[in-house]
Amino acid sequence: KATGTAVDWIQMPGMKPGPDSTGMVNISHGCTGVAARACGLVGLEPARVVGILKDRPSWHRDCRRLTTLYATSTNNGGTIEVLYLQMYAPTTLAPARDFCTLRYTSLLEDGSYVICERSLNGTHGAPTAPPMQSFVRAEMLSSGCLIRPCEGSGSILIIVDHMDLEPWTVPEVLRPLYESSAVLAHKMTIAALRHLRLVAQEAAIEVPGGVQQPAAVRSLSQRLAKGFNDAVNGFSDDGWLAMGNDGMDDITVVVKSNSRDLSSTTGGVLCAKASML
């Protein structure tokens, strides 16, 4: 998928290669699920790129939680991990998605790294997460990243994301969100490449007097996005309790109390939410 013809790739509409572009971006044409591929150059060492990409919550704003269920090392210095991943829903009209995946990281003889990941099911004999309330179990088809060292301290990347987001579980009018490889490219593949370039730029810029704090601003924006996604999804394990809806426009009211007793006067947060098409 990264370097061959396993997927029929076409150029991403509106993404023209050039000195100011994010990189070369392709989307799938006629394959199962949705898939996107991005190729680019970043000014970070391959080992650091690996660490950043594997820390998905740090750069993917739709990622709610990433838990390692099992991890072991291989004879060639690689790692094998079984992961449980939760993704926010982009709207109040559809349930959130989760994944249980196997991820393999390997260092090749030429100094390149390969990260491969795909969904597990019960037939593999590996530990998997049980079905979770409020989540639809989606499938990650073979995805990952090829990271090659280049002259200096940079890396050449090829990132591939390929998923089946179970579009049949959402209202028909929303299915384009779940059936579009371009949406996947913007929200995940391009986001990963842009984050790496941002980190590389921050590392290269000397901040006189420490006045500018780009990493702190980025951290604040990530917290803002997480807070908004938490409110949109309103998961009970975050403390949200549904108060009902009006039955007409599907305006849902949820409350997060500072106390387990909702009649308490200790305060809390009231959230009214709706998705408009």
C-alpha positions as CSV (number, residue, x, y, z in Angstrom):
1,K,0.0,0.0,0.0
2,A,2.8,2.4,0.8
3,T,5.0,1.8,-2.3
4,G,3.2,-0.6,-4.6
5,T,-0.2,-1.2,-6.3
6,A,-2.2,-2.9,-3.5
7,V,-4.5,0.1,-3.6
8,D,-5.5,2.1,-6.7
9,W,-4.3,5.6,-5.6
10,I,-5.4,8.8,-7.2
11,Q,-4.2,12.4,-6.5
12,M,-6.1,14.1,-3.7
13,P,-8.3,16.8,-5.3
14,G,-7.1,20.3,-4.5
15,M,-3.7,19.1,-3.2
16,K,-1.1,20.2,-5.7
17,P,2.6,19.2,-5.0
18,G,4.9,22.2,-4.5
19,P,7.3,23.9,-2.1
20,D,4.6,25.2,0.1
21,S,2.4,22.1,0.1
22,T,2.0,19.6,3.0
23,G,3.3,16.8,0.8
24,M,2.0,14.5,-1.9
25,V,-1.4,13.2,-0.9
26,N,-3.4,10.4,-2.6
27,I,-6.7,8.8,-1.8
28,S,-8.1,5.4,-2.8
29,H,-10.2,4.7,-5.8
30,G,-12.7,1.8,-5.6
31,C,-11.2,-0.2,-2.7
32,T,-12.9,-1.5,0.4
33,G,-13.4,1.2,3.0
34,V,-11.6,4.5,2.9
35,A,-7.9,4.9,2.4
36,A,-5.4,7.8,2.1
37,R,-1.6,8.1,1.6
38,A,0.7,11.0,2.2
39,C,4.4,11.3,1.3
40,G,6.6,14.1,2.7
41,L,9.9,15.2,4.2
42,V,10.2,16.3,7.8
43,G,13.3,17.6,9.7
44,L,13.2,15.1,12.5
45,E,15.2,11.9,13.1
46,P,13.3,8.7,12.2
47,A,13.3,7.4,15.8
48,R,11.6,10.6,17.0
49,V,9.1,10.4,14.2
50,V,8.2,6.9,15.3
51,G,7.6,8.1,18.9
52,I,5.4,11.0,17.8
53,L,3.3,8.9,15.3
54,K,2.7,6.2,17.9
55,D,1.4,8.7,20.4
56,R,-1.8,9.2,18.4
57,P,-3.7,11.3,21.0
58,S,-0.9,14.0,20.8
59,W,-1.7,14.9,17.2
60,H,-5.1,13.3,16.2
61,R,-7.8,15.4,17.7
62,D,-10.5,12.8,17.0
63,C,-8.6,10.3,19.2
64,R,-10.2,10.1,22.6
65,R,-8.1,7.3,24.2
66,L,-5.3,4.9,23.3
67,T,-4.6,2.0,25.7
68,T,-1.9,-0.7,25.3
69,L,-3.4,-4.1,26.3
70,Y,-0.3,-6.1,25.6
71,A,3.3,-5.4,24.5
72,T,6.4,-7.5,23.8
73,S,9.7,-7.1,22.0
74,T,10.9,-9.1,19.0
75,N,14.4,-10.6,18.3
76,N,15.2,-7.9,15.8
77,G,14.6,-5.0,18.2
78,G,11.0,-4.4,17.1
79,T,7.9,-4.2,19.2
80,I,4.5,-5.9,19.0
81,E,1.5,-4.2,20.7
82,V,-2.2,-4.9,21.1
83,L,-4.0,-1.6,21.3
84,Y,-7.5,-0.4,22.1
85,L,-8.4,2.9,20.4
86,Q,-11.4,5.2,20.9
87,M,-12.4,7.9,18.4
88,Y,-14.9,10.7,18.9
89,A,-18.0,11.0,16.7
90,P,-18.0,14.2,14.6
91,T,-21.7,14.7,15.2
92,T,-24.4,14.0,17.8
93,L,-26.3,12.0,15.2
94,A,-23.9,9.0,15.1
95,P,-22.2,6.8,17.6
96,A,-18.4,7.0,18.2
97,R,-16.0,4.4,16.8
98,D,-13.5,2.2,18.5
99,F,-10.8,-0.2,17.3
100,C,-8.8,-3.1,18.7
101,T,-5.6,-3.4,16.7
102,L,-2.2,-5.2,16.5
103,R,0.7,-2.8,15.9
104,Y,4.2,-4.0,14.8
105,T,7.2,-1.6,14.8
106,S,10.4,-2.7,13.1
107,L,13.9,-1.2,12.4
108,L,15.3,-2.3,9.1
109,E,19.0,-2.8,8.2
110,D,19.1,0.5,6.2
111,G,18.0,2.5,9.3
112,S,14.4,2.8,8.1
113,Y,11.5,2.2,10.4
114,V,8.2,0.4,9.6
115,I,5.1,0.8,11.6
116,C,2.3,-1.6,10.6
117,E,-1.2,-1.8,12.2
118,R,-4.4,-3.6,11.6
119,S,-7.6,-4.7,13.4
120,L,-7.7,-7.9,15.4
121,N,-10.7,-10.1,15.6
122,G,-11.4,-13.2,17.7
123,T,-9.8,-15.6,15.2
124,H,-6.3,-14.4,15.9
125,G,-6.2,-15.7,19.5
126,A,-4.8,-12.4,20.8
127,P,-6.4,-10.4,23.6
128,T,-9.1,-8.1,22.3
129,A,-11.2,-5.4,24.0
130,P,-14.9,-6.4,24.6
131,P,-17.6,-4.4,22.9
132,M,-18.1,-1.0,24.6
133,Q,-21.3,0.8,25.2
134,S,-21.7,4.0,23.1
135,F,-19.1,2.7,20.5
136,V,-19.4,0.9,17.2
137,R,-16.4,-1.4,16.6
138,A,-14.8,-0.3,13.3
139,E,-12.1,-2.0,11.3
140,M,-8.6,-0.8,10.6
141,L,-7.3,-2.5,7.5
142,S,-3.5,-2.7,7.0
143,S,-2.2,0.8,7.8
144,G,1.1,2.4,9.0
145,C,4.1,4.3,8.1
146,L,7.5,3.8,6.3
147,I,10.1,6.2,7.7
148,R,13.4,6.5,5.8
149,P,16.4,8.5,7.0
150,C,17.7,11.2,4.6
151,E,20.9,13.3,4.7
152,G,21.2,15.4,7.7
153,S,18.7,14.7,10.5
154,G,15.5,14.5,8.4
155,S,13.2,11.7,7.4
156,I,11.2,10.8,4.3
157,L,7.8,9.5,5.3
158,I,5.0,7.5,3.6
159,I,1.9,7.3,5.8
160,V,-1.0,5.1,4.9
161,D,-4.4,5.1,6.7
162,H,-7.1,2.5,5.6
163,M,-10.3,2.0,7.5
164,D,-13.8,0.6,7.3
165,L,-15.8,2.9,9.5
166,E,-19.1,0.9,9.3
167,P,-21.1,3.6,7.4
168,W,-24.2,1.4,7.6
169,T,-24.6,2.3,11.3
170,V,-25.2,6.0,10.7
171,P,-28.2,7.8,9.0
172,E,-28.0,7.8,5.3
173,V,-27.5,11.5,5.0
174,L,-24.3,11.3,7.1
175,R,-22.7,8.4,5.3
176,P,-20.6,10.6,3.0
177,L,-18.6,11.5,6.2
178,Y,-17.8,7.8,6.7
179,E,-17.4,6.8,3.0
180,S,-15.0,9.6,1.9
181,S,-11.3,8.9,1.6
182,A,-10.8,12.7,1.3
183,V,-12.3,13.2,4.8
184,L,-10.0,10.5,6.2
185,A,-7.0,12.2,4.5
186,H,-7.7,15.6,6.0
187,K,-8.6,14.4,9.5
188,M,-5.9,11.8,10.0
189,T,-3.2,11.4,7.3
190,I,-2.5,15.1,6.5
191,A,-3.0,16.0,10.2
192,A,-0.1,13.6,11.2
193,L,2.2,15.1,8.6
194,R,1.4,18.6,9.5
195,H,1.9,17.9,13.2
196,L,5.4,16.4,12.5
197,R,6.4,19.5,10.5
198,L,5.1,21.8,13.3
199,V,7.2,19.9,15.8
200,A,10.2,20.1,13.5
201,Q,9.8,23.9,13.1
202,E,9.5,24.4,16.8
203,A,12.7,22.4,17.4
204,A,14.5,24.5,14.7
205,I,13.5,27.9,15.9
206,E,15.4,29.5,18.8
207,V,13.0,31.5,20.9
208,P,14.8,34.6,22.3
209,G,13.9,35.2,25.9
210,G,11.3,32.5,25.8
211,V,8.5,34.9,25.0
212,Q,6.9,32.7,22.3
213,Q,5.8,29.3,23.4
214,P,4.4,27.5,20.3
215,A,4.3,24.1,22.1
216,A,2.2,25.6,24.9
217,V,-0.2,27.2,22.4
218,R,-0.5,23.9,20.6
219,S,-1.2,22.1,23.9
220,L,-4.0,24.6,24.7
221,S,-5.6,24.2,21.3
222,Q,-5.6,20.4,21.8
223,R,-7.3,20.8,25.2
224,L,-9.9,23.0,23.7
225,A,-10.6,20.5,20.9
226,K,-10.8,17.7,23.4
227,G,-13.2,19.6,25.6
228,F,-15.5,20.3,22.6
229,N,-15.4,16.7,21.5
230,D,-16.1,15.5,25.0
231,A,-19.3,17.7,25.1
232,V,-20.4,16.6,21.6
233,N,-20.1,12.9,22.5
234,G,-21.2,13.2,26.2
235,F,-19.8,9.9,27.4
236,S,-21.1,8.7,30.7
237,D,-17.6,7.8,31.9
238,D,-16.7,11.4,31.6
239,G,-19.5,12.3,34.0
240,W,-22.2,13.4,31.6
241,L,-25.8,12.5,32.4
242,A,-28.5,12.8,29.7
243,M,-31.5,14.9,30.8
244,G,-33.6,14.1,27.6
245,N,-34.4,15.8,24.3
246,D,-37.3,17.6,22.9
247,G,-38.3,14.9,20.4
248,M,-38.6,17.4,17.6
249,D,-35.2,18.8,16.7
250,D,-33.2,16.3,18.7
251,I,-31.7,18.9,21.0
252,T,-30.1,16.9,23.7
253,V,-29.4,18.3,27.2
254,V,-26.7,16.7,29.3
255,V,-25.3,17.8,32.6
256,K,-22.0,17.1,34.3
257,S,-22.3,17.8,38.1
258,N,-19.4,18.5,40.5
259,S,-21.3,16.2,42.8
260,R,-22.9,12.7,42.4
261,D,-26.0,14.3,43.8
262,L,-27.6,16.3,41.0
263,S,-29.7,18.2,43.5
264,S,-26.6,19.5,45.1
265,T,-25.7,23.2,44.8
266,T,-22.0,22.5,44.3
267,G,-22.2,23.5,40.6
268,G,-21.5,21.8,37.3
269,V,-21.8,22.1,33.6
270,L,-25.0,22.2,31.5
271,C,-24.7,21.4,27.8
272,A,-27.4,21.6,25.1
273,K,-26.3,20.2,21.8
274,A,-27.6,19.4,18.4
275,S,-26.3,18.6,14.9
276,M,-27.6,20.5,11.9
277,L,-27.4,19.3,8.4
